[in-house]
């Protein structure tokens, strides 16, 4: 006679083989989890909503737990779903790394031959990105370096899924496994050449009150938050006009507003604009990466970042300075 008691069923579940999970099921679940809606998740993956729903249901059956709560307005993660999300992201990222490794091996290359970096763009010549890459290439001349400019909100996901290996960011750890603070950089007002404050030794934040502030609010959210906090403390009202990072200098030069930028932007060779220091405002640059095991090239690039940071703080102490010891990343 078959024993259907709870203890017997629990023993059966504990001893039966764990199922192999198709990455397509994980991608389906993550799409709905990110969008909060089956329809939008289906659009993201470019599949039919009915197919997406079946894939999520299949994953739930394999795992033996409900991952999403369906409502008339969308879908919400269950407690189990919230636990599964980071592991599903890691599984997808590991799958992509496996594919890259296998393709490299097929070409006779058994080591990482490209380093994928995310960094705030545009980046001025002679700045942290340029100096870190120059230092890295001096010791790894055969490694290709690819640089992408991602929004603050996209960096953590790009690190997890393997689109980039390491990121330079104004935003601290951004949910990454590891981060290290590199430099604090002073900020300057970016003004058209006929602005009344051009030529001043420095400019108070209050002078920006009610000026149109051309700023990449979405792309550089952490920098905007730092500026807003300083303005709130000084009781200064700022009026932002969200602007793509690459468009800011040209639009300021055209007289459409002013901006606030890292002081190193003065090395960028921009015409018809002027830089005036904003006292008291600094932005902090960090390097972040994902994963428990740090690849050798990532470790070497982080070391190059530290070397570049030290060099810049020595050669341009008016722009950059090293963080205090308590700010060392984890």
C-alpha positions as CSV (number, residue, x, y, z in Angstrom):
1,X,0.0,0.0,0.0
2,X,1.3,3.4,-0.9
3,X,1.9,5.8,2.0
4,X,0.3,9.2,1.3
5,X,1.0,10.7,4.7
6,X,2.5,14.3,4.8
7,X,5.9,12.9,6.0
8,X,6.0,10.4,3.2
9,X,5.2,13.1,0.6
10,X,7.9,15.3,2.1
11,X,10.4,12.5,1.9
12,X,9.5,11.8,-1.7
13,X,9.9,15.5,-2.7
14,X,13.3,15.7,-0.9
15,X,14.7,12.6,-2.6
16,X,13.4,13.1,-6.2
17,X,15.9,14.6,-8.7
18,X,16.0,18.4,-8.9
19,X,14.7,19.6,-12.3
20,X,16.8,21.2,-14.9
21,X,15.5,24.7,-15.5
22,X,15.4,26.0,-19.1
23,X,16.9,29.5,-19.3
24,X,13.9,30.6,-21.4
25,X,11.6,30.0,-18.4
26,X,13.9,32.1,-16.2
27,X,13.9,34.9,-18.8
28,X,10.1,34.8,-19.0
29,X,9.8,35.1,-15.2
30,X,12.3,37.9,-15.0
31,X,10.6,39.9,-17.8
32,X,7.3,39.8,-15.9
33,X,9.0,40.5,-12.6
34,X,10.7,43.6,-14.0
35,X,7.7,44.9,-15.9
36,X,5.1,44.0,-13.3
37,X,2.8,42.9,-16.1
38,X,2.5,39.9,-18.4
39,X,1.7,42.0,-21.5
40,X,4.6,44.4,-21.1
41,X,6.9,41.4,-20.3
42,X,5.8,39.7,-23.5
43,X,6.5,42.9,-25.4
44,X,10.0,43.0,-23.9
45,X,10.8,39.4,-25.1
46,X,8.8,39.8,-28.3
47,X,6.7,36.8,-27.7
48,X,2.9,36.2,-27.4
49,X,1.5,36.9,-23.9
50,X,-0.1,33.5,-23.8
51,X,3.3,31.8,-24.5
52,X,4.9,33.9,-21.8
53,X,2.2,32.9,-19.3
54,X,2.7,29.2,-20.1
55,X,6.4,29.5,-19.5
56,X,6.0,31.2,-16.1
57,X,3.4,28.5,-15.1
58,X,5.8,25.8,-16.2
59,X,8.6,27.3,-14.1
60,X,6.3,27.5,-11.1
61,X,5.3,23.8,-11.5
62,X,9.0,22.8,-11.8
63,X,9.9,24.8,-8.6
64,X,6.7,23.8,-6.8
65,X,6.0,27.3,-5.7
66,X,4.0,30.3,-6.8
67,X,6.3,33.1,-8.0
68,X,3.8,35.7,-9.0
69,X,0.4,37.0,-7.8
70,X,-1.8,37.7,-10.8
71,X,-4.2,40.7,-10.6
72,X,-6.4,42.6,-13.0
73,X,-3.8,45.4,-13.0
74,X,-0.7,43.2,-13.5
75,X,1.5,40.8,-11.6
76,X,3.4,41.1,-8.3
77,X,6.2,39.0,-6.9
78,X,5.3,36.6,-4.1
79,X,7.8,36.3,-1.2
80,X,9.2,33.2,-2.9
81,X,9.4,35.1,-6.2
82,X,11.5,37.9,-4.5
83,X,13.9,35.2,-3.3
84,X,14.2,33.6,-6.7
85,X,14.8,36.8,-8.7
86,X,18.5,37.3,-7.9
87,X,19.3,33.6,-8.4
88,X,17.5,33.6,-11.8
89,X,19.5,36.7,-12.8
90,X,22.7,35.0,-11.8
91,X,21.8,31.8,-13.7
92,X,21.2,33.8,-16.9
93,X,24.4,35.8,-16.4
94,X,26.4,32.5,-15.9
95,X,24.8,31.1,-19.0
96,X,26.1,34.0,-21.0
97,X,29.5,33.8,-19.6
98,X,29.6,30.1,-20.5
99,X,28.7,30.9,-24.1
100,X,31.4,33.6,-24.3
101,X,34.0,31.2,-22.8
102,X,33.1,28.4,-25.2
103,X,33.3,30.7,-28.2
104,X,36.7,32.0,-27.1
105,X,37.9,28.4,-26.6
106,X,36.7,27.6,-30.1
107,X,39.0,30.3,-31.4
108,X,41.9,28.8,-29.4
109,X,41.6,31.4,-26.7
110,X,41.2,30.1,-23.2
111,X,41.3,33.4,-21.3
112,X,39.2,36.5,-21.3
113,X,40.2,38.5,-24.3
114,X,37.8,41.5,-24.0
115,X,37.0,43.7,-21.1
116,X,33.6,45.3,-21.2
117,X,33.4,48.5,-19.3
118,X,30.5,50.8,-18.5
119,X,31.3,54.4,-17.8
120,X,29.6,57.8,-17.8
121,X,29.8,59.2,-21.3
122,X,30.9,61.6,-22.6
123,X,34.2,61.2,-20.7
124,X,36.9,63.9,-21.1
125,X,40.4,63.1,-22.3
126,X,42.7,62.9,-19.4
127,X,39.9,61.9,-17.0
128,X,39.6,58.8,-14.9
129,X,38.3,56.5,-17.6
130,X,41.0,57.5,-20.1
131,X,43.8,57.2,-17.6
132,X,42.5,53.9,-16.2
133,X,42.2,52.4,-19.7
134,X,45.6,53.7,-20.7
135,X,47.2,52.1,-17.6
136,X,45.3,48.8,-18.1
137,X,46.4,48.6,-21.8
138,X,50.0,49.2,-20.9
139,X,50.0,45.8,-19.1
140,X,47.4,44.0,-21.3
141,X,48.1,45.1,-24.9
142,X,46.4,42.1,-26.4
143,X,43.1,42.6,-24.5
144,X,40.4,44.5,-26.3
145,X,38.5,47.1,-24.3
146,X,34.9,47.9,-25.0
147,X,33.3,50.9,-23.4
148,X,29.5,51.5,-23.2
149,X,27.6,54.4,-21.7
150,X,24.7,53.2,-19.5
151,X,22.2,55.0,-17.4
152,X,22.6,54.8,-13.6
153,X,19.5,52.6,-13.4
154,X,20.7,50.1,-16.0
155,X,24.2,49.3,-14.6
156,X,23.3,46.7,-11.9
157,X,21.3,44.6,-14.4
158,X,24.1,44.9,-17.1
159,X,26.6,43.6,-14.5
160,X,24.4,40.8,-13.5
161,X,23.6,39.5,-17.0
162,X,27.1,39.8,-18.3
163,X,26.7,42.7,-20.7
164,X,29.5,44.5,-19.0
165,X,32.2,43.1,-16.7
166,X,33.0,46.2,-14.6
167,X,31.5,49.8,-14.3
168,X,32.8,53.2,-13.4
169,X,29.9,55.1,-11.9
170,X,28.9,58.2,-9.9
171,X,26.3,56.0,-8.2
172,X,28.2,53.9,-5.6
173,X,27.5,50.2,-5.5
174,X,24.2,50.2,-7.3
175,X,23.4,46.8,-5.9
176,X,26.6,45.2,-7.3
177,X,28.4,42.6,-5.3
178,X,31.5,44.7,-4.9
179,X,32.5,48.3,-5.2
180,X,35.4,50.5,-4.4
181,X,35.4,54.3,-4.1
182,X,38.1,55.9,-6.3
183,X,37.9,59.7,-6.4
184,X,36.0,62.7,-5.3
185,X,35.7,65.3,-8.1
186,X,34.7,68.9,-7.8
187,X,31.8,70.3,-9.8
188,X,31.5,73.4,-11.9
189,X,28.7,75.4,-13.4
190,X,28.7,75.1,-17.2
191,X,27.7,78.4,-18.7
192,X,27.3,80.0,-22.1
193,X,30.2,82.4,-23.0
194,X,28.1,85.5,-22.5
195,X,26.6,84.5,-19.1
196,X,27.0,87.1,-16.4
197,X,29.1,84.8,-14.1
198,X,31.7,84.0,-16.8
199,X,35.1,84.9,-15.5
200,X,34.2,84.6,-11.8
201,X,36.6,82.7,-9.5
202,X,33.6,80.7,-8.2
203,X,29.8,80.8,-8.4
204,X,27.4,80.3,-5.5
205,X,24.7,77.8,-5.9
206,X,22.1,80.5,-5.3
207,X,23.1,82.0,-8.7
208,X,21.5,79.0,-10.4
209,X,18.1,79.7,-8.8
210,X,15.3,79.7,-11.5
211,X,17.8,79.2,-14.3
212,X,16.9,76.4,-16.7
213,X,19.3,73.6,-15.5
214,X,20.1,71.3,-18.5
215,X,20.8,68.0,-16.8
216,X,20.7,64.3,-17.5
217,X,18.4,63.6,-14.6
218,X,17.6,60.0,-15.5
219,X,21.0,59.0,-16.8
220,X,22.9,60.6,-13.9
221,X,20.4,60.4,-11.1
222,X,22.9,60.1,-8.3
223,X,24.7,63.4,-9.4
224,X,21.3,65.1,-9.6
225,X,20.4,63.9,-6.1
226,X,23.6,65.3,-4.7
227,X,22.9,68.6,-6.4
228,X,19.4,68.7,-5.1
229,X,20.4,67.9,-1.6
230,X,22.9,70.8,-1.6
231,X,20.3,73.1,-3.1
232,X,17.7,72.1,-0.5
233,X,20.1,72.7,2.3
234,X,20.8,76.2,0.9
235,X,17.1,76.8,0.3
236,X,17.8,77.2,-3.4
237,X,15.1,76.2,-6.0
238,X,16.4,74.4,-9.1
239,X,14.5,74.0,-12.3
240,X,15.7,70.9,-14.2
241,X,15.3,70.4,-17.9
242,X,16.1,66.6,-18.5
243,X,18.7,66.5,-21.3
244,X,20.8,63.7,-22.8
245,X,24.4,63.8,-21.5
246,X,26.0,64.3,-24.9
247,X,23.7,67.2,-25.7
248,X,24.3,69.3,-22.6
249,X,27.4,71.3,-23.8
250,X,25.9,72.2,-27.2
251,X,22.6,73.3,-25.7
252,X,24.3,75.4,-23.1
253,X,26.5,77.0,-25.8
254,X,23.2,77.8,-27.7
255,X,21.9,79.7,-24.7
256,X,19.1,77.3,-23.7
257,X,20.2,77.1,-20.1
258,X,23.1,76.3,-17.8
259,X,24.3,73.0,-16.3
260,X,26.4,71.5,-13.5
261,X,29.2,69.1,-14.6
262,X,32.3,67.4,-13.2
263,X,35.1,70.0,-13.4
264,X,37.2,67.6,-15.6
265,X,34.8,68.4,-18.4
266,X,36.9,71.5,-19.0
267,X,39.5,69.2,-20.7
268,X,36.9,68.2,-23.3
269,X,37.7,71.1,-25.7
270,X,34.1,72.4,-25.7
271,X,33.6,75.7,-27.5
272,X,31.4,78.7,-26.6
273,X,31.1,77.6,-23.0
274,X,32.8,78.4,-19.7
275,X,33.4,76.6,-16.4
276,X,33.0,78.3,-13.1
277,X,33.7,76.3,-9.9
278,X,30.7,75.6,-7.6
279,X,32.2,75.5,-4.0
280,X,31.2,72.7,-1.8
281,X,29.8,70.3,-4.4
282,X,31.7,67.1,-5.2
283,X,30.8,63.9,-7.0
284,X,32.2,60.5,-6.0
285,X,33.4,58.0,-8.6
286,X,33.4,54.3,-7.8
287,X,34.3,51.1,-9.7
288,X,31.8,48.3,-9.3
289,X,31.6,44.7,-10.4
290,X,29.5,41.6,-9.9
291,X,30.1,38.0,-8.9
292,X,31.8,36.2,-6.1
293,X,34.9,35.2,-8.2
294,X,36.6,38.3,-9.6
295,X,38.1,37.5,-13.0
296,X,41.8,38.4,-13.3
297,X,41.2,41.1,-15.9
298,X,38.5,42.8,-13.8
299,X,40.9,42.7,-10.8
300,X,43.7,44.2,-13.0
301,X,41.3,46.9,-14.3
302,X,40.3,47.8,-10.7
303,X,44.0,48.1,-9.9
304,X,44.4,50.4,-12.9
305,X,41.6,52.5,-11.7
306,X,43.3,52.9,-8.3
307,X,46.6,53.8,-10.0
308,X,44.8,56.4,-12.3
309,X,43.0,57.9,-9.3
310,X,46.2,58.3,-7.4
311,X,47.9,60.0,-10.4
312,X,45.0,62.4,-11.0
313,X,44.7,63.5,-7.4
314,X,48.5,64.3,-7.5
315,X,48.5,66.1,-10.9
316,X,45.2,68.0,-10.5
317,X,44.5,68.4,-6.8
318,X,42.1,71.3,-7.6
319,X,39.8,68.8,-9.4
320,X,40.3,65.4,-7.8
321,X,41.2,64.1,-4.4
322,X,41.3,60.7,-2.9
323,X,38.5,59.6,-0.5
324,X,39.1,59.4,3.2
325,X,40.1,55.9,4.4
326,X,36.7,55.2,5.8
327,X,35.2,55.4,2.3
328,X,37.1,52.3,1.0
329,X,34.7,50.1,-0.8
330,X,33.8,46.5,0.2
